[in-house]
Each structure stands twice: as structure tokens, then as C-alpha cells.
Amino acid sequence: MTFEDNNVDVIFRCHSLEHARDYKKTVKEFTRVAKNDSIFLIEVPVNYETKGADLWDFKSLQDLKKVFQPYIGKILFEESLGKDAKNNFGTTDIIRLIFRIKKRINGF
């Protein structure tokens, strides 16, 4: 990304991280551009067959949280929804996570 380090207040990702060829590198870029204590909102599908552009299944909130360690500060919201849940408008189970990014003083 062409953003400067520590420049972004909010990052919103909805049904995109599962498409990243290298999700670890992608998460590193998210945290690089985010300011300390910024807010990160993410929604990803889970428990589905990975194929085509769907490269990763993060399986659970616990597993998604591991992807963002050690950058997870205060968790503001989290939920797991089955594909038939009222607030899930897709065709797969989903997980949603909102947290504050915790960075060391000198960057990430």
C-alpha cells in the first residue's frame, strides 16, 4: 500500500482477507499503516470450501485473532454467525471482529 506508516485511523475489511495470497503480509501492511489505537473492523466467511479466489478459511474467532497477534488491543465487538442467522446476509458462516490496534511506540 502507498500509505505512510502510522497514518490511518480506521481499517475496514469485509470478505477480502480470505482472498489474499499472503494474508500474513497483508496483515503486516494493515498494521504498518494503522496508527496506534486505531480501529480495525473485519468480517470473513468461515467453515467453507476454499477454492478459486477463496484461498483461506480462518475457521473461528480464535483462529482469526491469532492472525492479528500481537496487534490486538482492546476487543470492541466479536461475533460468530451461522449462514442462517438473521444478521448474516451471505451464504456461509461468518465471523466479525472489531478491535483497537496495539503497537509499540516505535512503529509496529
Stockholm file with secondary structure:
# STOCKHOLM 1.0

chainA/1-108         MTFEDNNVDVIFRCHSLEHARDYKKTVKEFTRVAKNDSIFLIEVPVNYETKGADLWDFKSLQDLKKVFQPYIGKILFEESLGKDAKNNFGTTDIIRLIFRIKKRINGF
#=GR chainA/1-108 SS CCSCTTCEEEEEEESCGGGCTTHHHHHHHHHHHEEEEEEEEEEEEESSCCBTTBCCCCCSHHHHHHHHTTSEEEEEEEEEECTTCTTCCSSSEEEEEEEEECCCTTCC
#=GC SS_cons         CCSCTTCEEEEEEESCGGGCTTHHHHHHHHHHHEEEEEEEEEEEEESSCCBTTBCCCCCSHHHHHHHHTTSEEEEEEEEEECTTCTTCCSSSEEEEEEEEECCCTTCC
//
